[in-house]
Structures are given as structure tokens and as C-alpha cells.
Amino acid sequence: MREYGQIAIDALHPYERNARTHSPEQIEKIANSIREFGFINPVLIDSNNMIIAGHGRVLAAKKLKIKEVPVVKVDDLTPTQVRAYILADNKLAEDAGWDELLVSQELAALHEEDFKIELTGFECASLDSWFERSEKDWGAREEGNDDYNEFLDKFEAKKTTDDCYTPQNIYEAIAEWVEKEYSVNKAHFQRPFKPGGDYQKEKYPSGCIVVDNPPFSILAEIIRWYTEKGIKFFLFGPSLTIITAQNCDLTYITCGAQITYENGANISTGFITNLDKEYRLRTAPDLWEAIKEQNDINLRENAKELPNYEFPDYVLSPAQIMKIAHYGQDLRIKKEDCLIISELDEQKAEGKTIFGRGLLLSEKAAAEKAAAEKAAAEKAAAEKAAAEKAAARKWTLSEREMDLVRGLGKEANNGKKRNE
């Protein structure tokens, strides 16, 4: 039975084993949302007023000193179902994605209406600079514009272990290790796990060995199927969960190799095989070294050196403002001493902009900015020095060593006095 109503917020109590955490920043955002839209989403509670879903909303309501909140009392779930739902309510939403174009259009529309974008949960006060890109492909990265690129990253599908295709040089290093370690022939190796493929429909000739990176989410199913069919394998798997509970004659190689797969996912990878008849578990440091060598090569080749941009003294960008504020400098620019600008003429010629827009300063304001930047740099250097000093091990002199110190120079001084 489900009952809808209002309840005093002090009558509610949280689930003691709630695994979802809520930072002060998130609670503040929820509170801002409640201020703007009201308490729309009711809290789910059980018959004892324990919160099933809505812990963050209740904390935000308390911050706003709200006395009563809307609730839905759910008393037709078993205790086990309640525990499962608390996890599911928080976890399932993480699997949702975003339509990049629609998000940009909706945020742009809100911006045109002078709505506070921050209330949507997107953390940028100057989103309008992103919406002036109608001539560009949405999602295209910009060199040197790290903030904009990070914003785009929020809308990308999360990289998973199920679409990780292994770079060829790393696969070759692993295959060579398997060939040498188990005295087998690479010519018999098979790689059935291709995008859109079905490993169960592959043809497995007699004597073949599957050496491949399967979808990690169905690794146990794959091992079971290969074992039943009598197929030899050397499979990749996630290091932390490589040891399965299956009653199979398997060997686990937990070398903890970090592999950056072709989709960009960086996964700590181990291996599981039925080729080894002697050991249950191995670390295989030589395999780790072989993989690391090839992975480092790939990382160096794929690394992009993004240019650093430095603005003239008469320009103040949001990034500079934040740095000045971070180090406690109270910079104030008068309205008559600045103009809001989107880009410099030189930038415009190259299709670049000032991220978040900036200010063109008068000579007086530019001098004030320079003084604030100098003070901020000095404070940053002082904080760095203090941190390094605090982290350093400080040695002390023993009393014996202090006696030696006190005696240093005395004999020379006494000799000097005698000569006088």
C-alpha cells in the first residue's frame, strides 16, 4: 500500500547503512533547486518513517529550515526489497546518458531567458560562450580550451570494459608471452571477441587457443562455456575480480597491468587461463613489464601537447579571476574601468574565444590586476614552500653534537687572544 502525505521533517530518520554519500556542495545545489522549484519530488519512507529514497533532499530541506516535506509511505516491500531498492534508486540513474545537441539547445534557451543555469546542476556561470558555436560541430574539442573540453566530457558515454578493444602492439606482447610461457604456437590463437560478434557462433578448430579480451560483464559465462566445450583459453579480466568462484581448473594471473584500450578506458587488467596445470595464482612480473613497455609507447604517441595561452595585461579572464580569489586577493574592478569582451581581434581571426568571456581593462584597472596577481603569486609560493617544509623530515642534533658545536671556534679564538 502506498500513502501520500506530509510529515514533520524531524520525524524522519535515515537508513543507517545508506551507501550513497552527499557532499556539502551537492546539498547546497539541491537546496538551491528547492528554493527555485519547491519540494516537488516526495521522499520515500517505510512504515517506521525510515528514509528509503530522498536522503539528499531531506538534508537540503533541513538546511532551508523546512518543517514538513511531502512523502510517499511504502509498506508493501520486504526488508530485503527495501535494502535492494535503496541501492537501485541511486545506481540505476547513473546508467542514463545525454543527448548532446538537445542539452545544448535547452541550456541555450534557459540562458536566453536569463535563468540561472547553475540551478540545473551544470557548473558554469558562462555557458553562453559555448552556445555561440553554431558554425562548429557540437562536441568538437578545442586545443587549449580545457574547461570547454571538460564540459563536453560530461556528456560522453562512460567508457566500459565491454567495448575495450586491445591495441595491437599490446596484444602482440601478451601473445608472445603466452607462446613462450606455455610452449604453444601463436598460429593457433583465436580472437573471437569482435565488435558485434557472437563468440558462441565462432568456429573453434581442434587445438585452437582463445587469447583475447572478452566483455568483462559476461566473463564468468564465457569461461563456463569454453570449459564445457573443452576449449583452451587465455582471457583478459579485471584485476580486482579476476578470481572467480567457479569450480574449474583455472589459473589466475594478477600482474595488475594497466592497459589503455582503444576506446580510452584505462583498466587494471589480469588474466585467467586453463593452460597452466601447476599453479592456481601467479603474479608474472615479466608479463607486466612487457605490457607496460607497450602501453607507455601508446601513451606517448597519443599524448597531445596543448598550447598555453597568455593574455595581455589589459585583459582579465575568468581563470585569472579565480586564481586571484583563491589566494585571498580582494580585487575590485569598477564598471567604468572595463568592457566585457568575448574574444580579442587576434583570436577572432583564428576562431578562438576567451572561455567564459573576459574584461578589457583600463590602465588603472590593469595596474590593480597586476598587483593582485603579484600578491597571489607570492602567497602561492609561500604556501608551496610551507607545504614542502611541513613534508620534510626534520633532523635534530644530539647533546653530544651540540657540545661539539659550542666548542667549535673556541680554540682559534683563544689562540688569537694569546697572540694579542
N, C-alpha and C positions, 0 to 999 in steps of 0.2 A: 504494500500500500504506500502511496506517495502523498504527503500532505504539504501544501504550500502555505506559507505564512511569514510573520515577522517574529524575531526573537531578540531578546536583550543580548548584546554582544558579550557581556560578562558571563552569560550562561553557557557560552560555547567553550570547548576545550579541544586542543589539537590532538591529532593522533600521535602518540608518543614515539612511534617508530617511523615517522614520516621521513622518507629518504630525500625529498625534494628540498633544496636549500633556497633561501630568499635573501639576496644581498640588500643592504640599505638603499643602494641605488635603484634596484628593481622596485622595492616597496614605495620609494618616492615617485617612480613613474606610475605605479598603479594608483597611488593617491591622487596624482595629477589627473589621471583618467577619470577617477570617480568624481573629482571636483567638476570636470567638464561635462561628463555624460550622465552622472548619477550612478547609483549602485544597481546596475542592470542585471548582472549575472548572479543569481542567487547562490548561496552556499549550500552544499550538500552535507547533511548531517544524519547520524543514526538516531535510534530511539533514546540514546543517552546523551544527546547533544554533542557527540564527538564529531569533529570535522572530517568528512570523507574527501571533499574537494573544495578548495577555496581558502587554503591557509594564507596565501599571499594577500587575497582580498580582505580577509579579516584583520591581518596585521596593518594593512593600509587604512582600513576603517578606524582602527584604534588610534592610529597616528592623526587622523582627522577628527578624533573625539566623537565619532558617530555612536549613538547609544543603541540603535536597533538596526538589524540588517535582514534582508529577505532570505528565507531558507526554503529548502525542499527536504522534508524529513523522509528518509528512505529506511524502511524497516523490514523489507522483504528480501534482503540479501543475507546470506550466511556470513559468519565471521571470516571465513576463508575468501568468499567473494569480495568482501569489503577490502581486505588486505590486497587482493589482486587488482581491484578497481583503482585503489589509490595509486598504485604503480602505473597502471594502464592510462589513467587520466592524464598523468604527467608525461608519459613516454610517447604515446601514440601521436600526439600533436607534433612531435619532433620530426616525424616522417613526411610531413606536408612540405610542399615546395611553393615556389612563387612564379608567377608569370611576369617576367622582367618588364615587358612592354606595358602591361596593364598597371603594374605597380608604379612605374614612372609617370603614366598618364594620370593615375589617381592622385599621386603626390603633387603633381604639377597643378591639377585642378584645385586641390586644397590650398596650395600656395597662392594661386591667383585670388582666392577668397580671403587671403590674409589669415588663414587658420594656422594655429601653432603646430607645425609639423611634429615637434617633439612629443606631442600627445598621442601620436600614432605608434611611438616606440622607436622610430628611426632617429638616430642620434646625430643629427646635424642641423644647425640653425640656418644654413645657407644652401639648401637643396636647389634653389632656383638656378644656380650656376650649372647644375647638371641638366636642367631641362632646356637649356638654350643650345642643345646639341642636335637639333632636328636634321642637320645635314650629315650627321655621323651615324654609324651603326651603333645601336644601343648594345652595350656590353663590350665595345672595343676598349682595350686598355690604352692608357696614355703614359708614355715614358716620363718619369719624373713626377707624376701626379699620384703619389702613394695613397693619399686619402681617398681620392676618387676610385682608385683600383680596389682598395679595401671595401668600399661601399658596394662595388659590383660583386665582390666575393660573397657577400651576404646572400645573394640570390642564386649562386651556383649550387647545383645539386651536390650534396656531400659525397666525397669520394669514399667508396666502399671497397671491401675486399672481394666483392663478386664481379667487379669489372676491371680487375688488375691484370693486364697483360704484361708478361715479363720482358724487359728489354733483352734483345738477342744476345748481347755480349755477356750479360749476367747468366742467362740460361746456358750458354756455352760453357761458362766456368763451372756451373753446377754439374752439367752433363759430363764434363771431363773428370770431375772429382768422382762421380758415381762410377764411371767406366773404370777408372784406376782402382778405386776402393774395393769394388765388388767383382773385379775381373770379368766385366761384361763388355759387349760391343755396342757402341753408340748407334750403329746402323740399325739396331733392333728397338731403339727408343721411339715411342709414340707420344704425340701431343694432341689428345682428343678435345681439350677444353678450349674451343674457339668461340668467339662471339656468335651467338645464335645456334651453336651446335648442340648435339644431344649425345653425351658420352655413351649411353646405353645402345645407341644405334650404330656406333663405330664398329668396324671390323678389327678384331684383335687376332692376328695370326699367331700360330704356335711359337712360343719363345720370345714374344714381344715383351717389352717393359715400358710401362707408362711412367714417364718422367715429365711432370707438368704441374702447373699451378691451377688447381681446381677452384670453383666457388667455395669459399670458406664456410658459407652458411649451410651447405649440404655435405660437408666433408665426411661426417660420420656415415651418411647414406652411401657416399661413393666408396668408402673403404669397405663397407659391408658388401656392396655389390661386387666389387673386384675380388674380395675374399671368397665369396660364394662361387664365382666363376673361375677361381684359380689363376687369376691374372696377377703378374708381378708388377709392383709399382714403387715409385719414389715420389711422394707427393709433398707439395708445399702446404704449410699451415701456419696459423697464428701462434707465435712462440708461447704466449702465456696459457693457451688452452690446447696445446698440441697433444698432451697426454689424454687419450680417450679412455672411456670406461668399458670399451668393447673387449670381449674375451677372445682376442685374436693374437696371433703370434707376431707382434709388431715391435719395431724398434723406433724410438723417438730420438731425434737429433735436435737438441735445443741449443744451437750455437748463437741464437739471438742476432742473426744478421739483419741489418737494416737495409731493406730494398725499396728504392723509389721506383714504383712501377710506371708504366707508360701513361697512366691517367693522372700521375702526380701524387698518388697516395704513397705515403711513407710508412711501411709496415714492418714491424719486427717479426721476422719470418723464421720458422723452424721447419723440420721435415719429418715425415713419417713413412716408414718403408717395411716391406716384408722380405727384403733381400738379405737382411742380416740375421743369421741363425744363432748368434752367440750373445749379443748384447740387447738389453732392454732399453738402455738410455745411453747416449753419448753427447759430448759437447762439440767434438770435431772442430778444434780451433783452426786447422788448416783450411777447412771449408769456409769458415768465417772470413779468413784473410783473403781467400780467392774472391769471395763475393764483395767484400769491402773495396778491394782494389778496383774492380769493375764499376761498382756503384759510385765511387769517388770520381772516376773518369766521366761518367754520365753527368754527375752534378756540376763538374767544372765546365763541361761542354754546354750545358743548358743554362748556366748562370748568366744573367743579364746585368750588365753594368748600367744602371740608370743614372742619367746626368743629374748633378746637383744644380739647383737654381739659386742665384743670389740676386736680390732686388736692390735697386738704387736706394740711397739713404733717404730719399724723399717718398718712399713707398713703405707702407706698413701693412703686412699681410696677417691673416688670422693666425697662422702658425707662429709668427713673431710675437703677436699679442699674447698668445698662450704661454710662450716661453718666458716672456717678461713677467706675466702674472704669476707663473709657477714659482719664480724666485722672489716673490714678495715685493715687486716694484709697483708703486701706485701711479701708473701713467694715465694722464687725463688729456684728451685731445679736444679742444674746443671746436664747436661747429664751424666757426668762421675760418678755422685753420686747416680744413681738409675738404676733399671731394671724394665721393665713393666712385671707384673705378672697377671695371670688370677685367681689363687687360691693358697692357702697355701697347703702344703702336708697334713696337718691335715684335711683341708676342703675337699680335693680331696677324701680322704678315706670315707667321708660321703656324697659325691655327691654334695657338696656345692661349690659356687664360690664367688669371690669378684664382687659385682654388678658393671658393668662398668669398670672392671679391676682396678688395682692399681699399686703402685710403691713400690718396695723393696728398702729401703734407706740405704745409708752408715751411719756410726756412726755420721759423721759431719752433714749430712742432717737430720738425726733423731733428733739431738740436735736443729737444726734450726726449725724443725717442732714442737718440744715440746715447744720452746719459743713462737712461733706464736700461738699455741693452748692456752698457758697460758695467753698471752695478749688478745686473743679473748674472753676467759672465763671471764677475768677481765672486759672487755668492756661490755660483755653481762650482767654481774652482775650490773655494773654501770647503764646501760640503764634500767634494770628492776627496780632498786631502784629509779631512776629518774621518771619512769612511775608511780610507786606506790606513790611517794611523790606528783606528779602532780595530781594524782587522789584523794588524801586525802583532806578532808575538813580542812582548817587551821583556827583555832580559834585565836582570839586576846584578849588581856587584855584591860579592860576599864581604863580610867584615875583614877577612884577610886581604882581599883585593883593595878595600878602602884604606887599610893601613899602608899598603904599597903606594896608593895614590897620595896619601898625606905625606909620605916620605920622599916622593919624587921632587927633585929640585932643591931639597934642603942641603945636601952635601955641597952642591955647586955654590949655593948662596953663602954657606959657612966659609968655603974656601975664598970666596970673593971678599968677605969681611976680614979674613986674616991677612989678605994681601994689602988691604987698605991700611 
